[in-house]
């Protein structure tokens, strides 16, 4: 019978992995953690930007409606001045 000693299969006779493999795995874990933190930061920044833009759009719409109301009120006032 042939034994499987490929690097993907980590079977240890003594029960503990070699120290260099643990160092590599810890490094990979740190890299993954940093990547997750970076992606979370990007997601949070994107959400903040979206909220800011949504507030800006709502404020702009409010100002446009106020402006439209003032213009229509002014045109009615001007019309009533001429009709008297």
N, C-alpha and C positions, 0 to 999 in steps of 0.2 A: 504494500500500500504506500502511496505517495503522500507525504505531509504537505499541507498548504501553508507556506510561509510567506505569502504575499504581503506587501506593506498595508494593504487595505484590511487584512484580517489581523487584528491585534490581539493575539492570544498570548498571555504571559504565563510562564511556568511558575514563577515565584509569586504571582498575584499582583504585582505592581509594575506599571510601565517604566521604561527607562527614563531617566531624568531629562535627557534631551528632548524626548517626545513630549513630556509634560510641559517643558518650556515652550515648545512649538505650539502646543494646544492652548496654553495660556495666552500666548501672543495672538493667536487666531481669535480667541475669545475677546480679547481687548479690541482687536480691529473690528469685529462684528458689533461690539457694544458702541464703539465710536461711530460706526456707520448708522446704527439705529438712532443714536443721539442726533447726528447730523440730519437725518431724514425727518425726525421729529421737529427739529428747529426749522427746517424748510417748510414743513406743513404748518407750523404755528405762524411763521412769517407770512405765508400765503393767506392764511385765515385772517390775520390782522389787516393785510392789504385789502382783501375783499370787503371786510367790514367798513374800512375807511372809505372805499370807493362807493359802497352802498349808501353810507351816510351822505356823501357828497352828492350823489344822484338824487336822493330824497330832498336834500336842501335845495338843489337846483330846481327841481320840479315845483317845490313850494314857492320859490321866488318867481318862477315863470307864471304860476297861477295868480300870484299877487299882482304881477305886472299886467297880466291879461285883464284882471278885474279892474285895475286902476285905469287902463286904457279904455276899456268899455264904459266905465263910469265917467271918464272925461269926455268921451264922444257923446254920451247921453246928455251930459251937462251942457256941452256945446250945442247940441241939437235943440235942447229946450230953450236956450238963450235966443236962438234964431226964430223959434216958433212963436215967441211971445210978442 
